[in-house]
Amino acid sequence: MSQRQKGISLLFRHEGYYEIACSIMEQLTASDVGALLASLHITPAQHIVETFLQPLRDFDPTMRQFESWFQDKCQILIIGPDTIRLSDRIFKADEYYKEKRSSQTRLEVWMIAIPATFEKSAEDVQHLRDCYHDSASSLQKRAKAMITGQKLLENNLIRQVSYTRSKPRKVSGEYLDVKVFNLYMTTTHRNLDTPNLIGLEFAGMEFGIEWNIKDPMSKDHCWKASHGIPYIEAASPRDTKVAVKDSWRHQQPQRLVFHSEYPDWDPQSTVSIPVGSS
């Protein structure tokens, strides 16, 4: 236990110092707070869970990165196999740190936010994407469509953590590496040279996401719908869910639909995550 954690421990054990303990916990990640509470055998109150055990804090303890997401009442999703370990690290710290793999402090997830008004912009973004891919249009018109469409897509449909590189891969936070993608420039396609491509369909659009969401026991090390996709909704951080294989193909537009692109592409085999009020 660090000196800072020991100090918080003493504050918890003395009445009247709860507010001071909370002010110190504001500087800690959710995993730090989870480990601290577990070491003190303290069952957190709901206020502590909602305020200090929010998984987003493992990326940015200050939560400033997500202020606009909260203000716009976005549905925030943390997606990927490591979400299970992330949840265990925060809410089942005793069990988590007994495992051999607990020494791996950096977990990897995809973190996105869906604004409540995304449907209003879906048609506009699709039109601009079509214009960008229209080789008959002038370069100036295509470039304008790309810039406008990308702004709409990233602000009104699918938000990610901010990044600066033109070819993004991931953004490193406190204890989380968050995968990021140039969603506007990607389209779903079979590409045998990219074995880790996953198809994403959302709001009538298709994307190709280069990310190996895999089952550790998979012989080909590539994700398949039968593996499912674990995810956490920030609004209910204790509840880790798994998007399981769909039994039918045609999905409602209010869903994030994932399917395998390689090696066994099967458009009938998908998993989906509900978005908004669907």
C-alpha positions in Angstrom: 0.0 0.0 0.0 1.4 3.4 -1.0 1.9 6.3 1.5 -1.1 8.1 -0.1 -3.3 5.0 0.4 -2.1 4.6 4.0 -3.1 8.2 4.7 -6.6 7.6 3.3 -6.9 4.5 5.4 -6.3 6.5 8.6 -8.8 9.1 7.5 -11.5 6.4 7.0 -10.9 5.1 10.4 -11.6 8.4 12.1 -15.0 9.9 12.2 -15.3 13.4 10.9 -12.6 13.0 8.2 -14.8 11.4 5.5 -14.8 14.6 3.4 -11.0 14.8 3.5 -10.8 11.1 2.4 -13.1 11.9 -0.5 -11.1 14.9 -1.6 -8.0 12.7 -1.7 -9.8 9.9 -3.6 -10.7 12.4 -6.3 -7.0 12.2 -7.3 -7.0 8.4 -7.5 -8.0 6.0 -10.3 -11.0 3.7 -9.8 -8.6 0.8 -9.5 -6.6 2.5 -6.8 -9.8 3.3 -4.8 -11.1 -0.3 -5.3 -7.8 -1.8 -4.0 -7.9 0.6 -1.1 -11.4 -0.3 -0.1 -10.7 -4.0 -0.4 -7.6 -3.7 1.8 -9.7 -2.0 4.4 -12.6 -4.5 4.0 -15.0 -1.6 3.3 -18.1 -2.2 1.4 -18.6 1.0 -0.6 -21.8 3.0 -0.4 -23.6 3.8 -3.7 -22.2 7.3 -3.7 -18.7 6.0 -3.6 -19.4 3.6 -6.4 -20.9 6.3 -8.6 -18.3 8.9 -7.8 -15.0 7.1 -7.3 -15.4 3.6 -8.8 -16.3 4.8 -12.3 -14.1 2.8 -14.7 -13.6 5.9 -16.8 -11.4 7.2 -14.0 -8.8 4.5 -14.9 -8.1 6.5 -18.0 -8.5 10.0 -16.6 -8.9 10.4 -12.8 -9.9 14.0 -13.2 -12.8 13.0 -15.5 -12.2 16.2 -17.5 -11.8 14.2 -20.7 -15.5 13.2 -20.5 -17.1 16.4 -19.3 -18.7 17.1 -22.7 -20.0 13.5 -22.9 -21.8 13.9 -19.6 -23.1 17.4 -20.5 -24.6 16.0 -23.8 -26.1 13.0 -22.0 -24.2 10.5 -24.1 -24.4 6.8 -23.7 -20.9 5.9 -22.8 -19.6 2.3 -23.6 -16.4 0.6 -22.7 -15.9 -2.3 -25.1 -13.5 -5.3 -25.4 -12.3 -8.4 -23.6 -10.3 -6.4 -21.1 -13.5 -4.8 -19.7 -14.0 -8.0 -17.6 -10.5 -7.6 -16.1 -11.1 -3.9 -15.7 -14.3 -4.6 -13.7 -12.6 -7.2 -11.6 -9.7 -4.9 -10.9 -12.1 -2.3 -9.5 -14.9 -4.2 -7.9 -13.2 -7.6 -7.0 -9.7 -6.3 -6.1 -9.0 -9.1 -3.6 -9.5 -11.8 -6.3 -7.9 -9.8 -9.1 -4.6 -9.2 -7.4 -4.3 -12.9 -6.5 -4.1 -13.8 -10.2 -0.8 -14.1 -11.9 -1.8 -11.6 -14.6 -2.6 -8.9 -12.2 0.9 -7.4 -12.7 -0.3 -6.2 -16.1 -1.5 -2.7 -15.1 -2.3 -1.5 -18.6 -5.5 -2.9 -20.0 -6.9 -2.1 -23.5 -10.4 -1.1 -24.4 -12.5 0.8 -27.0 -14.3 3.7 -25.3 -17.1 5.5 -27.2 -20.0 7.9 -26.6 -23.2 8.0 -28.5 -25.1 11.3 -28.2 -28.9 11.1 -27.6 -29.5 12.9 -30.9 -27.4 10.7 -33.2 -30.3 9.7 -35.4 -30.8 13.3 -36.6 -27.3 13.4 -38.1 -27.0 9.8 -39.5 -28.5 10.6 -42.9 -26.3 13.7 -43.3 -23.1 11.8 -42.5 -24.0 9.0 -44.9 -24.7 11.5 -47.7 -21.3 13.1 -47.1 -19.5 9.8 -47.0 -21.1 8.8 -50.3 -19.9 12.1 -51.8 -16.4 11.6 -50.6 -16.2 8.1 -52.2 -17.7 9.4 -55.5 -14.8 9.4 -57.9 -16.8 11.5 -60.4 -16.9 14.5 -58.0 -14.1 17.1 -57.9 -11.3 16.8 -55.4 -12.4 20.0 -53.8 -16.0 18.8 -53.3 -14.7 15.4 -52.0 -12.3 17.1 -49.6 -15.1 19.4 -48.3 -17.4 16.4 -47.8 -14.7 14.5 -45.9 -14.0 17.4 -43.5 -17.7 18.2 -42.9 -18.7 14.5 -42.6 -15.8 13.7 -40.2 -16.8 16.5 -37.9 -20.5 15.4 -37.9 -19.5 11.8 -37.3 -17.1 12.4 -34.5 -19.3 15.0 -32.7 -22.8 13.8 -33.4 -22.7 10.1 -33.9 -19.7 8.3 -32.5 -17.3 10.1 -30.1 -14.0 8.8 -29.0 -11.2 10.2 -26.7 -9.3 12.9 -28.4 -6.2 12.0 -30.4 -3.8 14.0 -32.6 -2.1 11.5 -34.9 -3.3 11.1 -38.5 -3.1 7.3 -38.2 -4.5 6.7 -34.7 -4.0 3.4 -32.8 -4.5 4.1 -29.2 -4.3 6.8 -26.5 -2.6 6.0 -23.2 -4.3 7.1 -20.0 -3.5 6.4 -16.4 -4.2 2.7 -16.3 -6.0 2.2 -19.6 -4.9 2.2 -23.2 -7.9 3.3 -25.3 -8.1 2.1 -29.0 -9.1 4.9 -31.4 -9.9 4.7 -35.1 -10.4 7.1 -38.0 -14.0 6.0 -38.5 -14.7 8.3 -41.4 -11.9 6.9 -43.6 -12.7 3.2 -43.0 -15.3 1.1 -44.8 -16.1 -2.6 -44.3 -14.3 -4.8 -46.7 -12.6 -8.2 -46.8 -8.9 -7.7 -46.7 -6.8 -10.8 -46.2 -3.8 -8.7 -45.5 -5.5 -7.3 -42.4 -6.4 -10.4 -40.3 -7.7 -8.4 -37.4 -10.4 -6.5 -39.2 -13.9 -6.4 -37.5 -17.0 -5.1 -39.3 -19.0 -2.5 -37.5 -22.5 -1.3 -38.6 -24.2 1.6 -37.0 -26.9 4.0 -38.1 -27.0 2.6 -41.6 -23.2 2.9 -42.1 -20.4 0.4 -42.3 -16.9 0.6 -40.9 -13.9 -1.7 -40.8 -12.2 -1.7 -37.4 -8.6 -3.0 -37.2 -8.6 -4.6 -33.8 -8.1 -8.1 -32.6 -11.0 -8.6 -30.3 -10.3 -12.3 -29.7 -11.0 -15.3 -27.5 -7.7 -16.3 -25.9 -8.4 -19.9 -26.8 -9.1 -19.2 -30.4 -6.7 -21.1 -32.6 -6.6 -18.4 -35.3 -6.4 -15.6 -32.8 -9.2 -13.7 -34.6 -12.5 -12.7 -33.2 -15.7 -14.5 -34.1 -19.3 -13.7 -33.2 -19.5 -16.8 -31.1 -16.9 -15.3 -28.8 -19.2 -12.4 -27.9 -18.0 -8.9 -26.9 -17.9 -7.8 -23.3 -18.8 -4.2 -22.5 -19.6 -1.9 -19.7 -22.0 1.0 -19.7 -20.6 3.9 -17.7 -24.1 4.6 -16.3 -24.0 1.2 -14.5 -20.3 0.4 -13.9 -20.8 -2.6 -11.7 -22.7 -4.5 -14.5 -20.4 -6.0 -17.0 -22.4 -7.3 -20.0 -21.6 -9.4 -23.0 -23.0 -8.8 -26.5 -23.8 -12.3 -27.6 -24.3 -13.8 -31.0 -27.5 -12.7 -32.8 -29.9 -15.2 -34.2 -31.0 -12.9 -37.0 -29.3 -10.5 -39.3 -31.4 -7.4 -39.8 -30.9 -5.2 -36.9 -32.6 -2.0 -35.7 -30.5 1.1 -36.5 -30.2 1.8 -32.8 -27.6 -0.8 -32.3 -23.8 -1.2 -32.7 -23.5 -4.4 -34.8 -20.2 -6.2 -35.0 -19.3 -9.1 -37.3 -16.2 -11.0 -38.2 -14.4 -9.9 -41.4 -11.6 -12.5 -41.3 -10.9 -15.4 -41.6 -14.4 -16.8 -41.7 -16.5 -13.9 -42.9 -20.2 -14.6 -42.3 -22.6 -11.7 -42.5 -25.2 -13.8 -40.8 -23.1 -14.1 -37.7 -23.2 -10.9 -35.6 -23.3 -9.5 -32.1 -25.0 -6.2 -31.2 -25.1 -3.7 -28.4 -28.3 -1.7 -27.8 -27.9 2.1 -28.2 -30.1 4.6 -26.5 -33.7 3.6 -26.0 -33.7 0.6 -28.3 
